Amino acid sequence: MTTSDNTSSSESPGSSAPSTLVAASARTPLWRDVVVLKWVTQVFLLAVVLSAMWFLASQAGDNLRARNINTDFDFLERPVDIQLGEGIDTHPDTGGRALWAAMVNTLRLSVAGIIFATVLGVIVGLARLSDNWLVRRIASGWVEMLRNIPLLVQMIVYYSTMTAALPRLGLDAGPINGWLHVSNKGISMPRVHIADGFYQWAVVVLIGAVAAHFVRRHRQRIQDETGANASPILWALGTVALFGLVGLVVHPAFFWLGAVFGAIADLLDSLPNAVPQLLLSAIAVGFATTWISRFVSDHRSARGHLSLTDDDWFRIAFTALVSLVLVYVAVRWTGLSSWILNSGRDLFGVLEAKFDVDGAARPFDAMRPDIVQKAKFPNYGKNGLTMSIGFASVFFAVVFYTSAFIGENVRGGILAVSKGQTEAAKAVGLGRGQILRHVVLPQALRVILPPTGNQYLNLVKNTSLAVAVGMSDIVQVGTTVFNQTGRTLPVVAIWMLFYLSCSLTISVVVNWFNVRMQLVER
């Protein structure tokens, strides 16, 4: 019995071995292979989407041509009859120049609004959590009132109030001895601007930034080793400030960089178009090769075994395909190479002129605001930094309105931090300010940043309401341009591209800070 059992048990594995080998060697048909089906489906859907987009674009083009609707952008170089109320160019000679001046106005309003709304919002959020009853009630009233009043209504109220309440513009010295003018035509203050020696001074500051990096690392290492507060950030900022002060005196020593930039401009002028083509191709192939090699090495085990899923292979193939497309574009699009060479030559030529200045040139200069009277109507001149009534009403409206939402984000983020964190910080002897800076806010920022980024996006888009108070933003100027030229679709496309660029830029910056602030799990 024992012998027969052993024999039968020893034969059973051997008897199943041929069937196992046959099953392993049998290949799955292509129409049932998951990998093949996945790739075929993705390629098919991509072809369908591209075909549909091509068909819709061609149909739209045919319909527009049939109705004699011109969609080219030649109006950007044609003269227009537009006068802007404010900006870098109040009498633009072309449609493109007018739209560019309006974009600058919108960007100025958006950037300044984001900065001031953030500062005011943080103050409001902290005030809502204050132990002082009056401060807490004022902050609560600020939030509840401003959030529930439409932004357009606030703009109109601020505009009408400033127009009616502020005094008329005169030739007197102003409230602060000619340095500040406040009237029903706006607010004008001294304008600080860069002078001829700014670029030489910027080189000194750049050297200071490199030195500040090493100083911060050194102070951070001391703090990690000793546990004492070495203030690495303050030391780094102090280093940059010190170099900036020293640069006010020693910046003329970098005049020789003008000759270097001039030599680079001459070199770019003599290069053939094949050089940037080869350079762009090498960059595309090198980037793809580096990314693929790192991706493969990250998925390789300690014993050298490579384990890649279908999605991993798709990423590798997609990266290689993109690099080949970029190489094809770089080789076939000769105009891109010419533009790179010409733009580089012009850039370094401008830098050569910027550094070829008098050694006594100052990095910065300031001009007091002036008042120019033509006939019987005095107006602000070009010397000061002037904020028109329209700009001021939109600025105050978007800042106050957005600060109410940011204040609630700050309050919610602080409340999301566990009270145990605060109690532990008090137990080690930290003060209230230190607890807020070193314990509460770093943890609260993980909750504050995502909704605050949305408020930044809303602020930029809300500036389009400036047309209601006559501010020369991109919407108002664009409306005037397509009324004069009839190019409605191109102007709307420029609007879409501008606001999309602003939104993507804000999203990238906020997401970068959000990744830096997130918790790193083991």
Residue pairs with C-beta under 8 A, 6 or more apart in sequence:
30 36
31 37
34 310
35 310
38 310
39 310
39 314
42 314
61 71
64 71
64 489
69 489
70 486
70 487
71 487
71 489
71 490
72 487
72 490
73 487
73 490
75 95
75 96
75 481
75 485
75 487
75 490
76 94
76 95
76 96
76 99
77 94
77 95
77 96
78 94
78 95
78 485
79 93
79 94
80 92
80 93
80 94
80 95
80 98
80 480
80 481
80 484
80 485
81 484
82 92
82 98
82 477
82 480
82 481
82 484
83 90
83 91
84 90
84 91
84 92
84 98
84 101
84 102
84 105
84 472
84 477
85 388
85 390
85 470
85 471
85 472
86 105
86 386
86 388
86 390
86 391
86 471
86 472
87 101
87 102
87 104
87 105
87 472
88 101
88 104
89 97
89 98
89 100
89 101
90 101
92 98
92 100
92 101
95 481
95 485
98 477
98 480
98 481
99 474
99 477
99 478
99 481
99 491
99 494
101 472
101 477
102 472
102 473
102 474
102 476
102 477
102 478
103 474
103 498
105 391
105 471
105 472
105 473
105 474
106 460
106 463
106 466
106 473
106 474
106 498
107 502
109 391
109 394
109 395
109 398
109 463
109 466
109 471
109 473
110 459
110 460
110 463
110 502
112 395
113 395
113 398
113 399
113 402
113 459
113 463
114 456
114 459
114 460
116 395
116 399
116 403
117 398
117 399
117 402
117 403
117 406
117 455
117 459
118 406
118 452
120 399
120 400
120 403
120 406
120 407
121 402
121 403
121 404
121 405
121 406
121 407
121 409
121 410
121 452
122 406
122 407
122 410
123 407
124 139
124 142
124 143
124 403
124 404
124 406
124 407
124 410
125 139
125 406
125 407
125 408
125 409
125 410
125 411
125 413
125 414
126 410
126 414
126 436
127 135
127 136
127 138
127 139
127 407
128 136
128 139
128 140
128 143
128 407
128 408
128 411
129 136
129 411
129 414
129 415
130 136
130 139
139 407
142 403
142 404
142 407
143 404
143 407
143 408
146 154
146 400
146 401
146 403
146 404
147 401
147 404
147 405
149 401
151 397
151 398
151 401
151 462
151 465
152 465
152 468
154 397
154 400
154 401
155 393
155 394
155 397
155 465
155 466
155 468
155 469
156 393
156 468
156 469
158 392
158 393
158 396
158 397
159 389
159 390
159 393
159 469
162 184
162 389
162 392
162 393
163 184
163 389
164 184
166 182
166 183
166 184
167 182
167 183
167 184
168 183
168 184
169 181
169 183
169 184
169 185
169 371
169 378
169 379
169 380
170 183
170 371
170 378
171 371
171 373
171 378
174 180
174 181
174 182
174 369
175 181
175 182
178 368
178 369
179 189
179 190
179 368
179 369
180 187
180 188
180 189
180 369
181 187
181 188
181 189
181 369
181 371
181 380
181 384
184 389
185 379
185 380
185 388
185 389
186 380
186 386
186 387
186 388
186 389
186 391
186 392
187 386
187 387
187 392
188 369
188 380
188 384
188 385
188 386
188 387
189 369
189 384
189 385
189 386
189 387
190 366
190 367
190 368
190 369
190 384
190 385
191 366
191 367
191 369
191 383
191 384
191 385
192 364
192 365
192 366
192 385
193 364
193 365
193 366
193 367
194 363
194 364
194 365
195 361
195 362
195 363
195 364
195 365
196 354
196 357
196 358
196 361
196 362
197 251
197 252
197 357
197 361
197 362
197 363
198 363
198 364
199 351
199 354
199 355
200 247
200 251
200 252
200 253
200 254
200 255
200 257
200 355
200 357
200 361
200 363
201 244
201 247
201 248
201 251
201 363
202 363
203 247
203 251
203 254
203 257
204 243
204 244
204 246
204 247
204 250
204 251
204 254
205 240
205 243
205 244
205 247
207 243
208 239
208 240
208 242
208 243
208 244
208 247
209 240
209 243
211 239
211 243
212 235
212 236
212 237
212 239
212 240
212 243
213 236
215 232
215 235
215 236
215 239
216 232
216 233
216 235
216 236
217 232
219 230
219 231
219 232
219 235
219 236
220 230
220 232
222 228
222 230
223 229
223 230
223 232
247 363
248 363
251 363
252 359
252 360
252 361
254 355
255 355
255 356
255 357
255 359
257 351
257 355
258 351
258 352
258 353
258 354
258 355
258 356
259 352
261 348
261 349
261 351
261 352
261 355
262 348
262 349
262 352
264 344
264 348
265 344
265 345
265 346
265 348
265 349
265 352
268 341
268 344
268 345
268 348
269 341
269 345
271 341
273 334
273 337
273 338
273 341
274 337
275 337
275 341
276 330
276 336
276 337
276 340
276 341
277 330
277 331
277 334
277 337
280 326
280 327
280 330
280 336
280 337
281 326
281 327
281 330
281 331
284 322
284 323
284 326
284 327
284 330
285 323
285 327
287 323
288 319
288 320
288 322
288 323
291 319
292 316
292 319
292 320
295 312
295 315
295 316
296 306
296 308
296 316
299 306
299 307
299 308
299 312
300 306
300 307
301 307
308 316
329 336
330 336
330 337
367 383
367 384
368 383
368 384
369 380
369 381
369 383
369 384
369 385
369 386
370 380
370 381
370 382
370 383
370 384
371 378
371 379
371 380
371 381
372 378
372 379
372 380
372 381
373 379
380 386
387 395
388 471
389 469
390 466
390 469
390 470
390 471
390 472
391 466
391 471
393 469
393 471
394 463
394 465
394 466
394 469
394 471
394 473
398 459
398 462
398 463
401 462
402 455
402 458
402 459
402 462
405 451
405 455
405 458
406 452
406 455
409 447
409 448
409 451
409 452
409 455
410 444
410 448
412 447
412 448
413 444
413 445
413 446
413 447
413 448
414 440
414 441
414 444
416 443
416 444
416 447
417 439
417 440
417 443
417 444
421 439
421 440
421 443
422 435
422 439
422 440
425 434
425 435
425 438
425 439
426 435
430 438
430 439
442 517
445 513
445 517
446 514
446 517
446 518
446 519
449 510
449 513
449 514
449 517
450 510
450 514
452 510
453 506
453 507
453 510
453 511
453 514
456 506
456 510
457 503
457 506
457 507
460 499
460 502
460 503
460 506
461 499
461 503
463 473
464 473
464 474
464 475
466 473
466 475
466 476
467 473
467 475
467 476
467 479
470 476
474 495
474 498
475 495
478 491
478 492
478 494
478 495
479 491
481 487
481 491
482 488
482 490
482 491
482 492
